[in-house]
Amino acid sequence: AQLVESGGGLVQPGGSLRLSCAASGFTFTNFAMSWYRQAPGKSREWVASIPGTGGSTNYADAMNGRVTISIDVARNTVYLQMNSLKPEDTAVYYCNAYENSGKSDLWGQGTQVTVSF
């Protein structure tokens, strides 16, 4: 089982990016899917979550209103749409799959997002 993130890059302040997280080797049904980020010199922080079957979403205050997490169950892919990006959003963004039973906690390799002129 693995998660592979993509979609990061360099974007100017105020710009947008859509991150993708493709899962293989398992299905989302029994998992909670989340995005985290880690800025240089800081600890990893939670950004957003969605049940593996879709439905209610939750967001961290730092990005609430500027990000949307969504899921395509058929494609086994989770997305993070980020708008109005700020330089302080610069970080490596990670996808996480946490099994509801607590037995499995999967992480992707991360994708770099840099917000700068």
N, C-alpha and C positions, 0 to 999 in steps of 0.2 A: 504494500500500500504506500502511495506517495502523493504528495501535493507539489504542483509546479506553478509558481507565480510568473506572470509576465505583465508587460504594459507600463513598467516604470520608465523613467527617463528624465530629461531636463525640460523644465517648463518655466515660463516667466510668471512672476506674481500676477494673480488674477486669472491664470489659465486653468485648464482642466486636464484630467487624466482619468482613464478607466483601467483599473487593474483587474486581471483575471487570475483565477486559481483553478487549475484543472486537476481533478482527482482521478487516480487510477488505482485499481486493486480493491476498491471498496465502494459502497454506495452511501449516499448522504443520510439515508432514512433514519438511522439511529444516532446521528451526530448533531452537535451544535457547531455551526461554522462561524468563524470569527476572523477578523483582521486585527493585527497588532502592528505597532511600529516601534522602531528604536532609532533615536537620533544619536549622533556621535557624543560619547561621554555620558549618555543617559541610560536609564534602565528601560526595558521594553514596556510599552504601555498598550492597553487595550483601546481599540478604535470603534469596532462595531461587531454585532453578532446577529445571526439569523438561524432559526431552526433548519435542519437539513431538509425538512419537508416544505420549507417556505413558511410565510406567515409573519408573525410579529417581529419587528426589528428593534434593536437597541443601539444607542450611540453614546460615545463619550462626549462630555460637554465641550471639549476642545475643538471637536470637528462637527458637532451637531448643527444641522442646517446646511452644511457644506458637502456632506457625503451621503451616499445612498448605497446600502448593501443589498444585493439581490442574488437570486439563485436560479439556475437553469437545471432542474433535476434531470431532464432528459440528456443534457450534455455533461452532467456531473461537474458543473463549473459554477464557481461563486465569483461575483464581481464586486468591485468597489469603485463607484463613480465619485470622483472628487472634483469639486468646483471651487472657484474663488481661492485658489491655493495661495498660501503665504510662505515666505522664506522659512518660518518656523515649522512648516510641515515637512521640511527636508528630513528624510529618514529612510531607513530600510523598512519596507513594509512586508509583513509576514502573514501568511495564511495559516489558520489553525483549524483542525478538526478534532473535537472533543467528544468521545463517545458518551452517550447519556449514562451508561453503566459505570463510567469512570475507568474502564479497562484499557482504553486506548486514547492517546493524546498525540496527534500527528502535527508536524510542522513542515512547512515548505522551506526552501533555501533563501527566500527573500528576494525582493526586487527593489532596486534603488530608485528613490524619487528625490530629485533635486529641484528646488524652486529658487530661481535666481535669474537676474538679468544677464 
